[in-house]
Amino acid sequence: MGRVVLNHSTNLEGLIPVLQKLALNINIKTITPAAISRVRGKSSKFIIRLSVKTINGYKAIARKGKTAQEVFISTDLSKDELTKIINTLNR
């Protein structure tokens, strides 16, 4: 069971409850929400998708509306396994 690092005063709306559910997986060590930015496209609903592999795990992008937030996930899971878990949370 992992932990969610809450080091920002602002996070994307609805992000923290989803990350707390993701942290319940035994193979996830830490989840750290990072930089928030404005994006050109518009996402009609809240969604998280994996972006790139990092040293400790993966970087994911959480999007809602015209806002995006980076999320760093420290894990030993493969990209396919983590994608399956995230896809179940996106529903």
matplotlib code that plots the C-alpha trace (Angstrom):
import matplotlib.pyplot as plt

x = [0.0, 1.4, 1.0, -0.1, 2.3, 0.2, 2.8, 0.7, -1.9, -3.9, -4.7, -6.9, -10.6, -11.3, -7.6, -6.9, -9.7, -8.7, -5.0, -6.0, -7.8, -4.7, -2.4, -4.3, -2.5, 0.3, 2.8, 2.6, 5.0, 4.3, 2.2, 3.2, 1.0, 3.2, 2.9, -0.5, -0.7, -3.2, -3.6, -5.1, -7.5, -10.5, -11.1, -14.9, -14.3, -11.6, -9.1, -5.6, -3.2, 0.4, 2.9, 6.6, 8.7, 10.8, 13.7, 11.3, 8.1, 6.0, 4.7, 1.0, -1.1, -4.4, -6.7, -10.0, -11.3, -8.5, -6.2, -3.6, -1.5, 1.5, 1.4, 4.5, 3.9, 6.7, 6.0, 7.5, 4.5, 4.9, 3.3, 0.6, -0.4, -0.4, -2.5, -5.1, -5.4, -5.7, -8.3, -10.5, -10.3, -11.1, -14.5]
y = [0.0, 3.3, 6.9, 10.1, 13.0, 16.2, 18.9, 21.3, 23.6, 23.2, 20.1, 19.3, 18.9, 15.2, 14.1, 13.3, 10.7, 8.9, 8.9, 7.5, 4.6, 4.0, 4.1, 1.1, -1.2, -3.0, -2.5, 1.3, 3.1, 6.8, 9.1, 12.7, 15.3, 17.9, 20.9, 22.2, 23.8, 25.1, 23.1, 23.9, 21.1, 20.5, 17.2, 16.8, 14.6, 13.8, 11.4, 10.1, 8.5, 7.4, 9.5, 8.4, 6.0, 7.6, 6.3, 5.1, 4.4, 6.5, 10.0, 10.4, 13.3, 14.1, 16.2, 18.0, 20.8, 23.0, 22.1, 19.3, 18.1, 15.9, 12.9, 10.9, 7.3, 5.3, 1.6, -1.7, -2.5, -2.8, -0.1, -2.5, -3.5, 0.1, 1.2, -1.5, -0.2, 3.4, 2.6, 1.0, 4.2, 6.4, 4.8]
z = [0.0, -1.1, 0.1, -1.6, -1.1, -0.6, -1.1, -3.1, -1.8, -5.1, -7.0, -9.9, -8.8, -8.1, -8.3, -4.7, -4.1, -7.3, -6.2, -2.8, -4.5, -6.7, -3.6, -2.2, -4.6, -2.8, -5.6, -5.6, -3.2, -3.6, -5.7, -6.0, -7.8, -9.4, -11.7, -12.9, -16.3, -18.8, -22.0, -25.5, -25.8, -23.6, -21.8, -21.2, -18.1, -15.6, -16.9, -16.0, -18.5, -18.4, -20.1, -19.8, -17.7, -15.0, -12.8, -10.1, -12.0, -14.4, -15.0, -15.6, -16.8, -15.1, -17.2, -16.6, -18.8, -19.9, -16.9, -16.7, -13.8, -13.7, -11.3, -10.5, -9.6, -7.9, -8.5, -9.7, -11.9, -15.7, -17.9, -19.0, -15.4, -14.3, -17.4, -16.5, -13.0, -14.1, -16.7, -14.1, -12.0, -15.1, -15.4]

ax = plt.figure().add_subplot(projection="3d")
ax.plot(x, y, z, "-o")
ax.set_aspect("equal")
plt.show()
